Amino acid sequence: MVRIRGRIGDWPVDLTLKLEREDWAQLAQALQSAPQSGDVATVAAPAVASDGLWQTALQLVRDAGQIEGPRLLTQLSALAGGDAAGKRLLVRLRHCEQIRMETGVDAPIYHWQGQP
């Protein structure tokens, strides 16, 4: 059994996953077949491509000083080429030590905390 607790925006999350033996075995098999260190080029290429995108996302918040979540998501989605990729960047920003997120009246507000 795996328990996941936290928050998604303003919503509390408390999720318990129950896996049968077969599910654990399937998960272990999937992890064993994951790329190993010999496959670094395959894994590293997307990370390098997304690094520039990450730096640009940080720059958006840095330049704004503070920005509301929906507006930031719109900009990130346009930058990343889709809503799903924009949401991934937004979640990453939420957990970045250079960004402070506060709950606003209508939407979360992202504040730049890092060096200018």
Biopython code that builds the backbone (N, CA, C, O; Angstrom):
import numpy as np
from Bio.PDB.StructureBuilder import StructureBuilder

atoms = [
    (1, "MET", "N", (0.847, -1.164, 0.000)),
    (1, "MET", "CA", (0.000, 0.000, 0.000)),
    (1, "MET", "C", (0.900, 1.238, 0.000)),
    (1, "MET", "O", (1.908, 1.287, 0.706)),
    (2, "VAL", "N", (0.521, 2.232, -0.801)),
    (2, "VAL", "CA", (1.256, 3.488, -0.901)),
    (2, "VAL", "C", (0.277, 4.618, -0.591)),
    (2, "VAL", "O", (-0.831, 4.663, -1.126)),
    (3, "ARG", "N", (0.706, 5.531, 0.283)),
    (3, "ARG", "CA", (-0.153, 6.667, 0.636)),
    (3, "ARG", "C", (0.515, 7.950, 0.148)),
    (3, "ARG", "O", (1.700, 8.174, 0.394)),
    (4, "ILE", "N", (-0.244, 8.778, -0.535)),
    (4, "ILE", "CA", (0.245, 10.047, -1.064)),
    (4, "ILE", "C", (-0.602, 11.151, -0.447)),
    (4, "ILE", "O", (-1.826, 11.169, -0.581)),
    (5, "ARG", "N", (0.088, 12.086, 0.243)),
    (5, "ARG", "CA", (-0.620, 13.213, 0.838)),
    (5, "ARG", "C", (0.056, 14.501, 0.398)),
    (5, "ARG", "O", (1.274, 14.547, 0.226)),
    (6, "GLY", "N", (-0.729, 15.530, 0.221)),
    (6, "GLY", "CA", (-0.194, 16.824, -0.169)),
    (6, "GLY", "C", (-1.302, 17.750, -0.596)),
    (6, "GLY", "O", (-2.436, 17.654, -0.126)),
    (7, "ARG", "N", (-0.955, 18.657, -1.501)),
    (7, "ARG", "CA", (-1.927, 19.627, -2.001)),
    (7, "ARG", "C", (-1.750, 19.781, -3.505)),
    (7, "ARG", "O", (-0.636, 19.714, -4.024)),
    (8, "ILE", "N", (-2.841, 19.985, -4.178)),
    (8, "ILE", "CA", (-2.857, 20.390, -5.574)),
    (8, "ILE", "C", (-3.575, 21.722, -5.587)),
    (8, "ILE", "O", (-4.803, 21.789, -5.525)),
    (9, "GLY", "N", (-2.786, 22.785, -5.668)),
    (9, "GLY", "CA", (-3.357, 24.122, -5.553)),
    (9, "GLY", "C", (-3.944, 24.295, -4.171)),
    (9, "GLY", "O", (-3.240, 24.134, -3.174)),
    (10, "ASP", "N", (-5.207, 24.616, -4.094)),
    (10, "ASP", "CA", (-5.888, 24.810, -2.815)),
    (10, "ASP", "C", (-6.510, 23.518, -2.281)),
    (10, "ASP", "O", (-7.022, 23.493, -1.162)),
    (11, "TRP", "N", (-6.469, 22.459, -3.068)),
    (11, "TRP", "CA", (-7.158, 21.229, -2.697)),
    (11, "TRP", "C", (-6.234, 20.270, -1.967)),
    (11, "TRP", "O", (-5.143, 19.970, -2.451)),
    (12, "PRO", "N", (-6.658, 19.790, -0.812)),
    (12, "PRO", "CA", (-5.865, 18.776, -0.123)),
    (12, "PRO", "C", (-6.018, 17.425, -0.835)),
    (12, "PRO", "O", (-7.083, 17.106, -1.362)),
    (13, "VAL", "N", (-4.951, 16.652, -0.838)),
    (13, "VAL", "CA", (-4.959, 15.339, -1.482)),
    (13, "VAL", "C", (-4.524, 14.304, -0.455)),
    (13, "VAL", "O", (-3.496, 14.469, 0.203)),
    (14, "ASP", "N", (-5.299, 13.246, -0.318)),
    (14, "ASP", "CA", (-4.944, 12.113, 0.521)),
    (14, "ASP", "C", (-5.365, 10.876, -0.256)),
    (14, "ASP", "O", (-6.545, 10.527, -0.299)),
    (15, "LEU", "N", (-4.387, 10.218, -0.868)),
    (15, "LEU", "CA", (-4.655, 9.122, -1.797)),
    (15, "LEU", "C", (-3.948, 7.872, -1.305)),
    (15, "LEU", "O", (-2.760, 7.910, -0.983)),
    (16, "THR", "N", (-4.675, 6.768, -1.247)),
    (16, "THR", "CA", (-4.088, 5.488, -0.871)),
    (16, "THR", "C", (-4.223, 4.541, -2.048)),
    (16, "THR", "O", (-5.315, 4.339, -2.581)),
    (17, "LEU", "N", (-3.092, 3.960, -2.449)),
    (17, "LEU", "CA", (-3.080, 2.995, -3.546)),
    (17, "LEU", "C", (-2.816, 1.613, -2.981)),
    (17, "LEU", "O", (-1.849, 1.406, -2.248)),
    (18, "LYS", "N", (-3.666, 0.682, -3.319)),
    (18, "LYS", "CA", (-3.465, -0.702, -2.905)),
    (18, "LYS", "C", (-3.092, -1.502, -4.151)),
    (18, "LYS", "O", (-3.845, -1.555, -5.124)),
    (19, "LEU", "N", (-1.932, -2.112, -4.100)),
    (19, "LEU", "CA", (-1.463, -2.900, -5.235)),
    (19, "LEU", "C", (-1.389, -4.368, -4.835)),
    (19, "LEU", "O", (-0.951, -4.709, -3.737)),
    (20, "GLU", "N", (-1.825, -5.227, -5.747)),
    (20, "GLU", "CA", (-1.723, -6.669, -5.538)),
    (20, "GLU", "C", (-0.305, -7.115, -5.858)),
    (20, "GLU", "O", (0.468, -6.344, -6.426)),
    (21, "ARG", "N", (0.050, -8.338, -5.506)),
    (21, "ARG", "CA", (1.393, -8.863, -5.780)),
    (21, "ARG", "C", (1.750, -8.757, -7.259)),
    (21, "ARG", "O", (2.877, -8.413, -7.614)),
    (22, "GLU", "N", (0.786, -9.054, -8.107)),
    (22, "GLU", "CA", (1.036, -8.993, -9.545)),
    (22, "GLU", "C", (1.364, -7.568, -9.987)),
    (22, "GLU", "O", (2.214, -7.361, -10.853)),
    (23, "ASP", "N", (0.685, -6.583, -9.386)),
    (23, "ASP", "CA", (0.936, -5.183, -9.720)),
    (23, "ASP", "C", (2.349, -4.774, -9.305)),
    (23, "ASP", "O", (3.050, -4.096, -10.057)),
    (24, "TRP", "N", (2.769, -5.193, -8.091)),
    (24, "TRP", "CA", (4.129, -4.883, -7.625)),
    (24, "TRP", "C", (5.160, -5.535, -8.536)),
    (24, "TRP", "O", (6.179, -4.928, -8.863)),
    (25, "ALA", "N", (4.891, -6.781, -8.949)),
    (25, "ALA", "CA", (5.818, -7.490, -9.839)),
    (25, "ALA", "C", (5.915, -6.782, -11.185)),
    (25, "ALA", "O", (7.004, -6.641, -11.741)),
    (26, "GLN", "N", (4.792, -6.345, -11.697)),
    (26, "GLN", "CA", (4.777, -5.624, -12.971)),
    (26, "GLN", "C", (5.526, -4.297, -12.844)),
    (26, "GLN", "O", (6.252, -3.912, -13.761)),
    (27, "LEU", "N", (5.363, -3.600, -11.734)),
    (27, "LEU", "CA", (6.073, -2.352, -11.498)),
    (27, "LEU", "C", (7.582, -2.597, -11.413)),
    (27, "LEU", "O", (8.371, -1.854, -11.996)),
    (28, "ALA", "N", (7.971, -3.638, -10.688)),
    (28, "ALA", "CA", (9.396, -3.978, -10.579)),
    (28, "ALA", "C", (9.986, -4.323, -11.940)),
    (28, "ALA", "O", (11.113, -3.933, -12.245)),
    (29, "GLN", "N", (9.238, -5.044, -12.750)),
    (29, "GLN", "CA", (9.708, -5.405, -14.094)),
    (29, "GLN", "C", (9.859, -4.151, -14.963)),
    (29, "GLN", "O", (10.816, -4.038, -15.728)),
    (30, "ALA", "N", (8.936, -3.233, -14.847)),
    (30, "ALA", "CA", (9.018, -1.991, -15.625)),
    (30, "ALA", "C", (10.236, -1.176, -15.207)),
    (30, "ALA", "O", (10.904, -0.577, -16.051)),
    (31, "LEU", "N", (10.527, -1.150, -13.915)),
    (31, "LEU", "CA", (11.693, -0.413, -13.442)),
    (31, "LEU", "C", (12.990, -1.063, -13.899)),
    (31, "LEU", "O", (13.960, -0.364, -14.194)),
    (32, "GLN", "N", (13.022, -2.398, -13.961)),
    (32, "GLN", "CA", (14.217, -3.098, -14.424)),
    (32, "GLN", "C", (14.463, -2.869, -15.906)),
    (32, "GLN", "O", (15.612, -2.860, -16.348)),
    (33, "SER", "N", (13.394, -2.684, -16.681)),
    (33, "SER", "CA", (13.559, -2.482, -18.117)),
    (33, "SER", "C", (13.728, -1.010, -18.478)),
    (33, "SER", "O", (13.847, -0.669, -19.654)),
    (34, "ALA", "N", (13.739, -0.131, -17.464)),
    (34, "ALA", "CA", (13.961, 1.304, -17.700)),
    (34, "ALA", "C", (15.383, 1.505, -18.216)),
    (34, "ALA", "O", (16.249, 0.675, -17.939)),
    (35, "PRO", "N", (15.654, 2.590, -18.963)),
    (35, "PRO", "CA", (16.992, 2.834, -19.499)),
    (35, "PRO", "C", (18.046, 2.855, -18.396)),
    (35, "PRO", "O", (17.847, 3.454, -17.339)),
    (36, "GLN", "N", (19.152, 2.201, -18.657)),
    (36, "GLN", "CA", (20.268, 2.156, -17.717)),
    (36, "GLN", "C", (21.280, 3.223, -18.096)),
    (36, "GLN", "O", (21.068, 3.965, -19.055)),
    (37, "SER", "N", (22.374, 3.308, -17.357)),
    (37, "SER", "CA", (23.378, 4.345, -17.593)),
    (37, "SER", "C", (23.967, 4.272, -18.993)),
    (37, "SER", "O", (24.469, 5.280, -19.490)),
    (38, "GLY", "N", (23.926, 3.131, -19.640)),
    (38, "GLY", "CA", (24.423, 3.011, -21.004)),
    (38, "GLY", "C", (23.559, 3.747, -22.009)),
    (38, "GLY", "O", (24.002, 4.046, -23.118)),
    (39, "ASP", "N", (22.333, 4.038, -21.625)),
    (39, "ASP", "CA", (21.398, 4.723, -22.513)),
    (39, "ASP", "C", (21.303, 6.206, -22.189)),
    (39, "ASP", "O", (20.253, 6.813, -22.398)),
    (40, "VAL", "N", (22.364, 6.793, -21.689)),
    (40, "VAL", "CA", (22.350, 8.187, -21.250)),
    (40, "VAL", "C", (21.968, 9.140, -22.366)),
    (40, "VAL", "O", (21.233, 10.097, -22.119)),
    (41, "ALA", "N", (22.431, 8.919, -23.567)),
    (41, "ALA", "CA", (22.131, 9.823, -24.682)),
    (41, "ALA", "C", (20.626, 9.902, -24.931)),
    (41, "ALA", "O", (20.102, 10.975, -25.231)),
    (42, "THR", "N", (19.934, 8.779, -24.809)),
    (42, "THR", "CA", (18.491, 8.761, -25.011)),
    (42, "THR", "C", (17.778, 9.559, -23.936)),
    (42, "THR", "O", (16.827, 10.285, -24.227)),
    (43, "VAL", "N", (18.223, 9.433, -22.712)),
    (43, "VAL", "CA", (17.574, 10.110, -21.602)),
    (43, "VAL", "C", (17.991, 11.573, -21.524)),
    (43, "VAL", "O", (17.155, 12.426, -21.224)),
    (44, "ALA", "N", (19.243, 11.887, -21.781)),
    (44, "ALA", "CA", (19.762, 13.234, -21.593)),
    (44, "ALA", "C", (19.278, 14.218, -22.652)),
    (44, "ALA", "O", (19.146, 15.406, -22.359)),
    (45, "ALA", "N", (19.015, 13.772, -23.846)),
    (45, "ALA", "CA", (18.625, 14.688, -24.914)),
    (45, "ALA", "C", (17.364, 15.484, -24.580)),
    (45, "ALA", "O", (17.376, 16.706, -24.727)),
    (46, "PRO", "N", (16.264, 14.839, -24.131)),
    (46, "PRO", "CA", (15.096, 15.635, -23.769)),
    (46, "PRO", "C", (15.354, 16.564, -22.594)),
    (46, "PRO", "O", (14.805, 17.665, -22.550)),
    (47, "ALA", "N", (16.178, 16.144, -21.640)),
    (47, "ALA", "CA", (16.468, 16.994, -20.491)),
    (47, "ALA", "C", (17.181, 18.265, -20.928)),
    (47, "ALA", "O", (16.892, 19.345, -20.413)),
    (48, "VAL", "N", (18.107, 18.148, -21.870)),
    (48, "VAL", "CA", (18.826, 19.326, -22.357)),
    (48, "VAL", "C", (17.870, 20.251, -23.090)),
    (48, "VAL", "O", (17.945, 21.469, -22.933)),
    (49, "ALA", "N", (16.966, 19.685, -23.891)),
    (49, "ALA", "CA", (16.007, 20.498, -24.632)),
    (49, "ALA", "C", (15.061, 21.222, -23.679)),
    (49, "ALA", "O", (14.716, 22.382, -23.906)),
    (50, "SER", "N", (14.638, 20.539, -22.608)),
    (50, "SER", "CA", (13.698, 21.169, -21.685)),
    (50, "SER", "C", (14.387, 22.152, -20.741)),
    (50, "SER", "O", (13.714, 22.974, -20.118)),
    (51, "ASP", "N", (15.723, 22.084, -20.621)),
    (51, "ASP", "CA", (16.435, 23.000, -19.744)),
    (51, "ASP", "C", (16.269, 24.447, -20.214)),
    (51, "ASP", "O", (16.072, 25.342, -19.393)),
    (52, "GLY", "N", (16.346, 24.681, -21.514)),
    (52, "GLY", "CA", (16.132, 26.022, -22.049)),
    (52, "GLY", "C", (14.718, 26.507, -21.781)),
    (52, "GLY", "O", (14.500, 27.680, -21.479)),
    (53, "LEU", "N", (13.759, 25.594, -21.893)),
    (53, "LEU", "CA", (12.358, 25.911, -21.624)),
    (53, "LEU", "C", (12.187, 26.270, -20.139)),
    (53, "LEU", "O", (11.465, 27.209, -19.803)),
    (54, "TRP", "N", (12.847, 25.524, -19.265)),
    (54, "TRP", "CA", (12.794, 25.798, -17.824)),
    (54, "TRP", "C", (13.380, 27.168, -17.522)),
    (54, "TRP", "O", (12.801, 27.929, -16.748)),
    (55, "GLN", "N", (14.514, 27.491, -18.118)),
    (55, "GLN", "CA", (15.142, 28.793, -17.883)),
    (55, "GLN", "C", (14.226, 29.927, -18.354)),
    (55, "GLN", "O", (14.148, 30.974, -17.712)),
    (56, "THR", "N", (13.540, 29.713, -19.466)),
    (56, "THR", "CA", (12.611, 30.721, -19.973)),
    (56, "THR", "C", (11.411, 30.869, -19.037)),
    (56, "THR", "O", (10.921, 31.980, -18.830)),
    (57, "ALA", "N", (10.935, 29.761, -18.471)),
    (57, "ALA", "CA", (9.829, 29.817, -17.512)),
    (57, "ALA", "C", (10.239, 30.611, -16.276)),
    (57, "ALA", "O", (9.470, 31.436, -15.783)),
    (58, "LEU", "N", (11.446, 30.365, -15.777)),
    (58, "LEU", "CA", (11.946, 31.137, -14.641)),
    (58, "LEU", "C", (12.048, 32.620, -14.987)),
    (58, "LEU", "O", (11.735, 33.483, -14.167)),
    (59, "GLN", "N", (12.488, 32.902, -16.207)),
    (59, "GLN", "CA", (12.642, 34.287, -16.652)),
    (59, "GLN", "C", (11.293, 35.010, -16.691)),
    (59, "GLN", "O", (11.216, 36.200, -16.385)),
    (60, "LEU", "N", (10.231, 34.292, -17.068)),
    (60, "LEU", "CA", (8.889, 34.895, -17.084)),
    (60, "LEU", "C", (8.506, 35.411, -15.698)),
    (60, "LEU", "O", (8.020, 36.533, -15.559)),
    (61, "VAL", "N", (8.728, 34.588, -14.678)),
    (61, "VAL", "CA", (8.373, 35.001, -13.313)),
    (61, "VAL", "C", (9.329, 36.077, -12.830)),
    (61, "VAL", "O", (8.913, 37.032, -12.174)),
    (62, "ARG", "N", (10.605, 35.929, -13.149)),
    (62, "ARG", "CA", (11.605, 36.926, -12.735)),
    (62, "ARG", "C", (11.253, 38.294, -13.294)),
    (62, "ARG", "O", (11.277, 39.289, -12.570)),
    (63, "ASP", "N", (10.927, 38.348, -14.579)),
    (63, "ASP", "CA", (10.601, 39.624, -15.221)),
    (63, "ASP", "C", (9.323, 40.247, -14.660)),
    (63, "ASP", "O", (9.220, 41.467, -14.525)),
    (64, "ALA", "N", (8.359, 39.396, -14.336)),
    (64, "ALA", "CA", (7.081, 39.898, -13.819)),
    (64, "ALA", "C", (7.200, 40.317, -12.345)),
    (64, "ALA", "O", (6.480, 41.208, -11.894)),
    (65, "GLY", "N", (8.085, 39.691, -11.615)),
    (65, "GLY", "CA", (8.173, 39.946, -10.180)),
    (65, "GLY", "C", (7.128, 39.152, -9.424)),
    (65, "GLY", "O", (7.445, 38.452, -8.462)),
    (66, "GLN", "N", (5.892, 39.260, -9.855)),
    (66, "GLN", "CA", (4.794, 38.434, -9.356)),
    (66, "GLN", "C", (3.770, 38.308, -10.472)),
    (66, "GLN", "O", (3.575, 39.235, -11.258)),
    (67, "ILE", "N", (3.116, 37.149, -10.533)),
    (67, "ILE", "CA", (2.152, 36.901, -11.604)),
    (67, "ILE", "C", (1.111, 35.899, -11.107)),
    (67, "ILE", "O", (1.434, 34.960, -10.379)),
    (68, "GLU", "N", (-0.142, 36.113, -11.512)),
    (68, "GLU", "CA", (-1.225, 35.200, -11.139)),
    (68, "GLU", "C", (-1.103, 33.902, -11.912)),
    (68, "GLU", "O", (-0.678, 33.883, -13.067)),
    (69, "GLY", "N", (-1.485, 32.811, -11.250)),
    (69, "GLY", "CA", (-1.380, 31.476, -11.812)),
    (69, "GLY", "C", (-2.018, 31.291, -13.190)),
    (69, "GLY", "O", (-1.363, 30.750, -14.080)),
    (70, "PRO", "N", (-3.271, 31.717, -13.405)),
    (70, "PRO", "CA", (-3.892, 31.513, -14.715)),
    (70, "PRO", "C", (-3.143, 32.240, -15.853)),
    (70, "PRO", "O", (-2.988, 31.704, -16.951)),
    (71, "ARG", "N", (-2.694, 33.442, -15.569)),
    (71, "ARG", "CA", (-1.942, 34.195, -16.586)),
    (71, "ARG", "C", (-0.606, 33.498, -16.872)),
    (71, "ARG", "O", (-0.192, 33.381, -18.025)),
    (72, "LEU", "N", (0.059, 33.040, -15.810)),
    (72, "LEU", "CA", (1.326, 32.335, -15.972)),
    (72, "LEU", "C", (1.116, 31.035, -16.748)),
    (72, "LEU", "O", (1.911, 30.705, -17.629)),
    (73, "LEU", "N", (0.065, 30.307, -16.432)),
    (73, "LEU", "CA", (-0.225, 29.059, -17.141)),
    (73, "LEU", "C", (-0.456, 29.309, -18.623)),
    (73, "LEU", "O", (0.014, 28.536, -19.458)),
    (74, "THR", "N", (-1.166, 30.367, -18.962)),
    (74, "THR", "CA", (-1.398, 30.715, -20.365)),
    (74, "THR", "C", (-0.074, 30.960, -21.082)),
    (74, "THR", "O", (0.135, 30.484, -22.198)),
    (75, "GLN", "N", (0.815, 31.705, -20.431)),
    (75, "GLN", "CA", (2.116, 32.001, -21.038)),
    (75, "GLN", "C", (2.972, 30.743, -21.154)),
    (75, "GLN", "O", (3.632, 30.531, -22.171)),
    (76, "LEU", "N", (2.962, 29.908, -20.115)),
    (76, "LEU", "CA", (3.755, 28.676, -20.144)),
    (76, "LEU", "C", (3.236, 27.696, -21.185)),
    (76, "LEU", "O", (4.024, 27.022, -21.850)),
    (77, "SER", "N", (1.923, 27.610, -21.333)),
    (77, "SER", "CA", (1.338, 26.714, -22.334)),
    (77, "SER", "C", (1.720, 27.144, -23.738)),
    (77, "SER", "O", (2.035, 26.310, -24.587)),
    (78, "ALA", "N", (1.691, 28.447, -23.980)),
    (78, "ALA", "CA", (2.098, 28.956, -25.294)),
    (78, "ALA", "C", (3.583, 28.695, -25.527)),
    (78, "ALA", "O", (3.993, 28.340, -26.633)),
    (79, "LEU", "N", (4.369, 28.870, -24.502)),
    (79, "LEU", "CA", (5.809, 28.671, -24.592)),
    (79, "LEU", "C", (6.160, 27.206, -24.833)),
    (79, "LEU", "O", (7.021, 26.892, -25.655)),
    (80, "ALA", "N", (5.483, 26.313, -24.108)),
    (80, "ALA", "CA", (5.805, 24.883, -24.163)),
    (80, "ALA", "C", (5.093, 24.154, -25.297)),
    (80, "ALA", "O", (5.436, 23.015, -25.614)),
    (81, "GLY", "N", (4.107, 24.801, -25.907)),
    (81, "GLY", "CA", (3.418, 24.173, -27.030)),
    (81, "GLY", "C", (2.205, 23.351, -26.650)),
    (81, "GLY", "O", (1.753, 22.526, -27.445)),
    (82, "GLY", "N", (1.669, 23.549, -25.468)),
    (82, "GLY", "CA", (0.460, 22.818, -25.093)),
    (82, "GLY", "C", (0.146, 22.975, -23.618)),
    (82, "GLY", "O", (1.003, 23.343, -22.814)),
    (83, "ASP", "N", (-1.120, 22.684, -23.277)),
    (83, "ASP", "CA", (-1.570, 22.837, -21.894)),
    (83, "ASP", "C", (-0.866, 21.869, -20.946)),
    (83, "ASP", "O", (-0.482, 22.257, -19.842)),
    (84, "ALA", "N", (-0.693, 20.616, -21.363)),
    (84, "ALA", "CA", (-0.065, 19.619, -20.480)),
    (84, "ALA", "C", (1.368, 20.020, -20.142)),
    (84, "ALA", "O", (1.775, 19.953, -18.983)),
    (85, "ALA", "N", (2.120, 20.427, -21.132)),
    (85, "ALA", "CA", (3.507, 20.841, -20.899)),
    (85, "ALA", "C", (3.548, 22.119, -20.061)),
    (85, "ALA", "O", (4.436, 22.280, -19.224)),
    (86, "GLY", "N", (2.606, 23.015, -20.276)),
    (86, "GLY", "CA", (2.525, 24.238, -19.475)),
    (86, "GLY", "C", (2.233, 23.931, -18.023)),
    (86, "GLY", "O", (2.803, 24.552, -17.126)),
    (87, "LYS", "N", (1.336, 22.962, -17.781)),
    (87, "LYS", "CA", (0.999, 22.575, -16.405)),
    (87, "LYS", "C", (2.193, 21.920, -15.716)),
    (87, "LYS", "O", (2.408, 22.126, -14.522)),
    (88, "ARG", "N", (2.972, 21.130, -16.459)),
    (88, "ARG", "CA", (4.169, 20.523, -15.866)),
    (88, "ARG", "C", (5.161, 21.597, -15.428)),
    (88, "ARG", "O", (5.756, 21.500, -14.355)),
    (89, "LEU", "N", (5.334, 22.613, -16.256)),
    (89, "LEU", "CA", (6.226, 23.716, -15.882)),
    (89, "LEU", "C", (5.694, 24.467, -14.662)),
    (89, "LEU", "O", (6.462, 24.855, -13.782)),
    (90, "LEU", "N", (4.383, 24.668, -14.618)),
    (90, "LEU", "CA", (3.768, 25.371, -13.491)),
    (90, "LEU", "C", (3.995, 24.605, -12.188)),
    (90, "LEU", "O", (4.314, 25.210, -11.164)),
    (91, "VAL", "N", (3.834, 23.288, -12.216)),
    (91, "VAL", "CA", (4.072, 22.466, -11.029)),
    (91, "VAL", "C", (5.542, 22.542, -10.625)),
    (91, "VAL", "O", (5.866, 22.629, -9.441)),
    (92, "ARG", "N", (6.415, 22.508, -11.607)),
    (92, "ARG", "CA", (7.847, 22.604, -11.314)),
    (92, "ARG", "C", (8.185, 23.966, -10.681)),
    (92, "ARG", "O", (9.001, 24.042, -9.762)),
    (93, "LEU", "N", (7.561, 25.019, -11.173)),
    (93, "LEU", "CA", (7.773, 26.346, -10.594)),
    (93, "LEU", "C", (7.269, 26.403, -9.152)),
    (93, "LEU", "O", (7.878, 27.039, -8.292)),
    (94, "ARG", "N", (6.157, 25.734, -8.907)),
    (94, "ARG", "CA", (5.563, 25.736, -7.570)),
    (94, "ARG", "C", (6.533, 25.155, -6.540)),
    (94, "ARG", "O", (6.509, 25.549, -5.374)),
    (95, "HIS", "N", (7.373, 24.234, -6.962)),
    (95, "HIS", "CA", (8.303, 23.573, -6.046)),
    (95, "HIS", "C", (9.719, 24.119, -6.134)),
    (95, "HIS", "O", (10.633, 23.580, -5.509)),
    (96, "CYS", "N", (9.903, 25.166, -6.891)),
    (96, "CYS", "CA", (11.224, 25.772, -7.069)),
    (96, "CYS", "C", (11.520, 26.699, -5.896)),
    (96, "CYS", "O", (10.655, 27.464, -5.471)),
    (97, "GLU", "N", (12.744, 26.629, -5.373)),
    (97, "GLU", "CA", (13.086, 27.456, -4.210)),
    (97, "GLU", "C", (13.196, 28.939, -4.557)),
    (97, "GLU", "O", (13.198, 29.777, -3.655)),
    (98, "GLN", "N", (13.285, 29.278, -5.826)),
    (98, "GLN", "CA", (13.365, 30.681, -6.234)),
    (98, "GLN", "C", (11.987, 31.323, -6.373)),
    (98, "GLN", "O", (11.872, 32.532, -6.577)),
    (99, "ILE", "N", (10.955, 30.507, -6.261)),
    (99, "ILE", "CA", (9.575, 30.964, -6.434)),
    (99, "ILE", "C", (8.820, 30.760, -5.123)),
    (99, "ILE", "O", (8.932, 29.711, -4.488)),
    (100, "ARG", "N", (8.052, 31.773, -4.725)),
    (100, "ARG", "CA", (7.150, 31.642, -3.581)),
    (100, "ARG", "C", (5.741, 31.773, -4.117)),
    (100, "ARG", "O", (5.431, 32.711, -4.852)),
    (101, "MET", "N", (4.889, 30.834, -3.749)),
    (101, "MET", "CA", (3.508, 30.882, -4.196)),
    (101, "MET", "C", (2.626, 31.212, -3.002)),
    (101, "MET", "O", (2.740, 30.596, -1.942)),
    (102, "GLU", "N", (1.749, 32.185, -3.184)),
    (102, "GLU", "CA", (0.785, 32.512, -2.136)),
    (102, "GLU", "C", (-0.608, 32.354, -2.715)),
    (102, "GLU", "O", (-0.818, 32.490, -3.921)),
    (103, "THR", "N", (-1.543, 32.068, -1.847)),
    (103, "THR", "CA", (-2.929, 31.914, -2.261)),
    (103, "THR", "C", (-3.554, 33.289, -2.352)),
    (103, "THR", "O", (-3.684, 33.992, -1.350)),
    (104, "GLY", "N", (-3.944, 33.673, -3.564)),
    (104, "GLY", "CA", (-4.613, 34.946, -3.775)),
    (104, "GLY", "C", (-6.112, 34.797, -3.587)),
    (104, "GLY", "O", (-6.597, 33.703, -3.297)),
    (105, "VAL", "N", (-6.844, 35.883, -3.748)),
    (105, "VAL", "CA", (-8.295, 35.856, -3.589)),
    (105, "VAL", "C", (-8.936, 34.943, -4.638)),
    (105, "VAL", "O", (-9.779, 34.107, -4.313)),
    (106, "ASP", "N", (-8.525, 35.111, -5.901)),
    (106, "ASP", "CA", (-9.119, 34.327, -6.984)),
    (106, "ASP", "C", (-8.194, 33.247, -7.535)),
    (106, "ASP", "O", (-8.663, 32.272, -8.121)),
    (107, "ALA", "N", (-6.887, 33.412, -7.355)),
    (107, "ALA", "CA", (-5.926, 32.483, -7.965)),
    (107, "ALA", "C", (-4.607, 32.557, -7.209)),
    (107, "ALA", "O", (-4.329, 33.546, -6.530)),
    (108, "PRO", "N", (-3.796, 31.511, -7.326)),
    (108, "PRO", "CA", (-2.477, 31.580, -6.696)),
    (108, "PRO", "C", (-1.623, 32.652, -7.367)),
    (108, "PRO", "O", (-1.776, 32.933, -8.556)),
    (109, "ILE", "N", (-0.726, 33.240, -6.591)),
    (109, "ILE", "CA", (0.178, 34.261, -7.117)),
    (109, "ILE", "C", (1.601, 33.762, -6.932)),
    (109, "ILE", "O", (2.001, 33.376, -5.834)),
    (110, "TYR", "N", (2.353, 33.777, -8.013)),
    (110, "TYR", "CA", (3.739, 33.324, -8.006)),
    (110, "TYR", "C", (4.644, 34.540, -7.871)),
    (110, "TYR", "O", (4.538, 35.489, -8.648)),
    (111, "HIS", "N", (5.541, 34.510, -6.874)),
    (111, "HIS", "CA", (6.459, 35.616, -6.603)),
    (111, "HIS", "C", (7.887, 35.158, -6.852)),
    (111, "HIS", "O", (8.257, 34.045, -6.479)),
    (112, "TRP", "N", (8.690, 36.004, -7.477)),
    (112, "TRP", "CA", (10.099, 35.718, -7.679)),
    (112, "TRP", "C", (10.832, 35.975, -6.375)),
    (112, "TRP", "O", (10.702, 37.059, -5.807)),
    (113, "GLN", "N", (11.600, 35.008, -5.882)),
    (113, "GLN", "CA", (12.351, 35.133, -4.652)),
    (113, "GLN", "C", (13.859, 35.075, -4.897)),
    (113, "GLN", "O", (14.643, 35.376, -3.997)),
    (114, "GLY", "N", (14.267, 34.692, -6.103)),
    (114, "GLY", "CA", (15.674, 34.499, -6.401)),
    (114, "GLY", "C", (16.393, 35.806, -6.668)),
    (114, "GLY", "O", (15.844, 36.893, -6.487)),
    (115, "GLN", "N", (17.627, 35.674, -7.100)),
    (115, "GLN", "CA", (18.431, 36.844, -7.447)),
    (115, "GLN", "C", (17.891, 37.476, -8.717)),
    (115, "GLN", "O", (17.426, 36.755, -9.601)),
    (116, "PRO", "N", (17.936, 38.816, -8.844)),
    (116, "PRO", "CA", (17.418, 39.492, -10.044)),
    (116, "PRO", "C", (18.212, 39.165, -11.294)),
    (116, "PRO", "O", (17.893, 39.661, -12.375)),
]
sb = StructureBuilder()
sb.init_structure("model")
sb.init_model(0)
sb.init_chain("A")
sb.init_seg("    ")
for serial, (resi, resn, name, xyz) in enumerate(atoms, 1):
    if name == "N":
        sb.init_residue(resn, " ", resi, " ")
    sb.init_atom(name, np.array(xyz, "f"), 0.0, 1.0, " ", f" {name:<3s}", serial, name[0])
structure = sb.get_structure()
